[in-house]
């Protein structure tokens, strides 16, 4: 229902202060100005018409110079109906002698505060008008003209700043688009060479299956067709080659082994197809087990990753995570959104990247061989067995089978043993064990802490090698998973 507009209540603010009298102007006397009679004569040419003020005279309803506004008392006279400053106010106690102040009576504190706030509000909202109102009577004024200050050249960015890292990374970050029968997938990539080799995520280039076409847009905003050189599913890495390019800026490769928790990092990529988007944050954790699912109900990839609170969104996958020197220290891969996808609690600031030390080894093998290898321990495990063991003993990875003549068998491991550490990294599940092993290179010797027969001991295992043709996975229902982006 439409309601009529209520009447506007009269203002509760006191009337404006009267103007100060002009000492050179005598007080008006009765009869100074009389209203014209009903038969007022027509004005002489050059004289103002009826009801119009003469030159220098105030308009109707306006005070004469030195006079208060209409309806206001003359300066020094009390307002009609308002008590004089020296008179007591009915209903209020009479102040003790000597406590009364002379001069104009001030408003009560509440009214004074409201008035000041109102004036300040008016001055803020109508600042330009307030300036114009202060111009002298009879002078003309114009609206102010806004001008732009002379630009101050920004100081060149220096290594060690987010600005420097962002500018450096933007030169070697590529936007990747994969087009297939099912639609279009987008991601990012890291330029490895001047002639167009680019490192990205395996899930970016394989998202739409075989038959899809790939293109990449480089920092010069030119788009180029691309082909897959090789993939490493266990590490979620792939190398593609852009056609017909030269003179690209290769990425400087840093080291993930020297990273510290709390170190500032910057991510560059194309989240939601927004090219060259820069976000920043810190390294939140090292050697984090990442179980990344594709959201389609298949098994999940497990790898050892860096955790960061740098915002990583769909389209960031395959892009660089860099230190403040502009060096790549990780390949952005996944984000944990909690249970937000299933109307549960949404998680924020849980991004993951593949450490560059691992990515560099894999990328070099893909560049030179078209395929990569991964280390082999030679055991199988059970998430259920690990969980059962954890109810009665300290946590670890329960071994259910040992491969004959494999690395673990050669080191003396047997079925039923529980691995509690790989190097210095504590192991709490079979997924932790798989992720930790993938952080090493084939042929590398690794110390393992093993609990067997109620006691713990350390053995050294020389890892085997196998071509990486499929993901290292665990059943999806057993572990929380991170979304691939």
ABEGO torsion letter per residue (X at the ends): XBBBBBBBBBBABBBBBBBBBBAABBBBBBGABBBBBAABBBBBBGBBBBGBBBBGBBBBGBBBBGBBBBGBBBBGBBBBGBBBAABBBBGBBBBBBGABBBEBBBBBAAAAAAAAAAAAAAAAAAAAAAAAAABBBGBBBBBBBBBBBBBBBBBBBBBGBAAAAAAAAAAABBBBBBBBAAEBBBBBBBBABAAGBBBBBAAAAAAAEBGBBBBBBBAAGBBBBBBBABBBAAAGBBBBBBBGBBGBBBBBBBBAAABBBGBBBBBBBBBGGBBGBBBBBBBABBGBBBBBBAGAGBBBBBBBBBBBABBBBBGABGBBBBBAAGBBABBBABBBAEAAAAGBBBBBGBBBBBBAAAAAAAAAAAAAAGBBBBBBAGBBBBAAAAAAAAAABBBEBBBABBBBGBAAAAAGBBBGBBBABBEABBBABAAAAAAAAAABBBGBBBBBBBBBGGBBBBBBBBBBBBBBABBBBBBAAABBBBBBX
